[in-house]
Structures are given as C-alpha cells and as structure tokens.
Amino acid sequence: MSKYQDTRSIGKKGYLYVMSYPNRRDKHKIGYTLKEPNERAKSIKYRQKLSETPIVQYFVLIENPWEIEQSAHSIIFKDRINGYEIGEGKEWFNCSLERAIWAIRKAINIKKINNPKVLIVKEYFKYDLYRGLVDKYTREQEIEECKRKKELAKELEIYRKKQYEKANEKWNNYLLIFIVIILIFLFSR
C-alpha cells in the first residue's frame, strides 16, 4: 500500500468518474468519490467558485476506487495537464472521452488479473452512444497492442538468432583451435 493512499476508500465501494466542462472539449477529469458523482460535480463547482458545473460523462461503482483511479492516471499519464488552469487540481487530462473511459476500464481489468473478485457493481454512460465509441476505441487499442507485441516478438527472435549465431561462431572457433592444437601435437612427433 502506498504511503499516499487515501485510506478512506480501502474496502469501500466508491465511484470512479469522468467529468468535463461543456465548453472544454477533450479535457476530462478522472477521479473518484465515495459520494454520488453528481454531488461531487456540484462540490467542485462551489469549491472552485465556477460558473458552470462539470458534467459527469461516465462513472463506475467499484470497491477500492482509489487504487484503480491511480492506475488509470498512470495509464494515460502523458495526457495529464495542469488542471489549475481549468479551475481544478491535477486529475485533468487532455484526451478524448473514449480514451479517459478506456483508461478506467483498463485499470479495472489489470486489477482483475491480480484479484478476480474485483466486480463492477454499476456502470453509467451519460449517453448510450458513448458505450459503442468506448468499445470501438478499446478494440482499436487492443489491435495496436497486438501489433506492438508481434513487432517486439519479431525483434526478440532476430536478437536471439544473432546471439545463437555468435555463440555458434565462438564454439566453432574453439573447435578449430582445438583441432589445430591436436594437429600440431600429432605432427610435431
């Protein structure tokens, strides 16, 4: 357990969510709350004294949401932006809605590998269209990952072949030296 972990979420169900502001496309907040996500959105508006309330585009109810939130953040770390420019902290990302939701789902799947008991209790999309877009994006990411794995496997095979050839060449040199020594020994008599 990380020393920075929010211990309020351990063993509790909570919501992982994706929020955005209507006038800021492709800027999404990935966070968690133990309250209802819409209540969290209202608290963000009032706490930051903003003119608009962020819209909850997606949420999932799950156990130990903090761990999965941290994993989702690390999956799309390169998309992180300075959320203080938007009026909020560090949980903002400059990416498509599909990518933000995909990061949460991928983090959940990674957690399931280590703990098959991880269950999604409830999943919500603001619009049903999002589900199809996220599923399509997920398939595209899986195809890209398969391509990367195949390329890495090819590179590994080439590397192994070269290593085998080097080792074989080395043994052939040793064998040649051994034969020369034997011949010298035999003909020196």
N, C-alpha and C positions, 0 to 999 in steps of 0.2 A: 504494500500500500504506500502510495506517495505521501510524503510529509505535508504536501499541499492539498491533499484530498479534502473535499468538503464532506465532512463526516455526517452531515445531516441526511445524506442520501443513502448511506450504507444500509442495505437490507430493506429499503423502502421503495415503493413504486413512485415513479415520477414521470414527467413528460420531457421528451426531447422535442424541440420545435425548430421550425424555420420561420422567421419573420422577415418582413420587408416593409418599406415605405412605398406608397403608391407612386411617388414621383422619383424614386431612385431605383431604376431597373438594374438588375444584376448586382445588387448589393443586398446581401442576406445575412441575417444574424442566426447562428446556430447556437442554441443554448439549452438549458434545462431548468425546470422548475418543479417544485413539489405541489404547487398550486395549479389551478386551471391555466392553460396557456393564454387565454384571452384576458384573464386577470393580470397575468404577468405583463402583457402588452400595455394594458392601462397603467400599470405601475411605472413602466418605462416612460410613458408619455408624461405623467405627473412628476416623476422624479427628475426628469431632464427638462421639464417646463417646455415641452414641444407643442407645436400647433396641431400636429396630427398623431394619431395612434398607429403604431406599427400593425400591419395585418398579419395574422397567423396564417401562413400558407399551408403548413403541414405540421402534424405532431404525431408522436407515437408514445403510448403509455407503456413503460417497461420498468423492471427492477434495476436498482443501482444506476440511475441515469448519468451520474457524474462521470463514471469510468467510460461509458460509451460516448459521452459528449467529448471528452478529452481525446479519445481515439478518432472521432470524426474530425476534430480540429486538426489533428496531425495528418490525416489522410489528405486534406486539401490545404495544408499549411502554406504552400506557395501562393495561394489566393487570398491570404489574410491581408486586411487593410487596417489602417488606423481608424478605428470606429469613433474616436473622439471628434473627428471631422463631421460625423453624421449626428453626433449628439449622444453617443453611447460608447461603451468600452471596447475591448479587444476581440469580441466574438463575431466580428463582421468580416465577410468575405466577398470579394469581387468575383462572382461566378454566377452561372445560370442557376435557376431554381432547381432544375433537374440534377445538376452536379451537387448542390447542397444536400438534397434529399438522398441522393446516391451515397454520399459520404456517411450519412447516418445509417443507412441500410447496410453498407459495407462494414461499418464498425460493429453493428449488431451481429452480422454474420461471422466476423472474426471472433467476437466474444462467444458465439455459439460453438465454435470449434473447440475452445477450451472448456466450455461449460454448456453441454447440450440442453440443460434445463432452462436456458435463457428463453423467455417467451415474450412475444409481442402481445400485450393484453388488448391494445386498441390502436388502430392506425386511422388517421384522418387526413384527407386531402381537401383543401378549400374547394377545388373543382375536380370532378372525375377525370377531366382531360389530363390533369397532372399525372395521374397514375399511369396512363398509357405513355406519356412522354418520359416519365422516370424509368419505366420498364424498357423502353426503347434505348434510352441513354445507358442503362445498366447492361443491356445486351451489347451495345457498341463498345463499352469499356471492357467487357469480358472478351470480346473478339480481339481488341487491341492487346489485352494482357496475354492471350493465347499466342498472338503473333510475336510478342516480345519474348515469351518463353521459348518458342520454336527457334527464334534467332539466337537466343542465348544457348540453347541446346546445340545448335549447329556450330557456334563459336567454340563451345566446350569440346565438341567432337574433334574439330580441327586442332585445337590445342593438345588434346590427348594423343592424337595421331602424331603430331610433331614431337611430343615428349617420347612416345614409343619409338619413333624413328631415331631420335637422339640416343636413347638408351640402347637400341639395337646397334647403332653405329659404334657406340662405345664398346659394347661386348665384342663386336667384330674386330675392333682394333686390338682389344686384349687377346682375342683368339689368334690374330695374326702375329702379335708379339710372341705369344706362347709357341706358335709353330716355328717362328724364326729362331727362337732360343733352342728348341728341340733340334732343328736342322743344324744349327751351329754346333751344338753338343755332339750330334751324330757325325758330322763331317770333320770335326776337329780331332777325331781319333785316328 
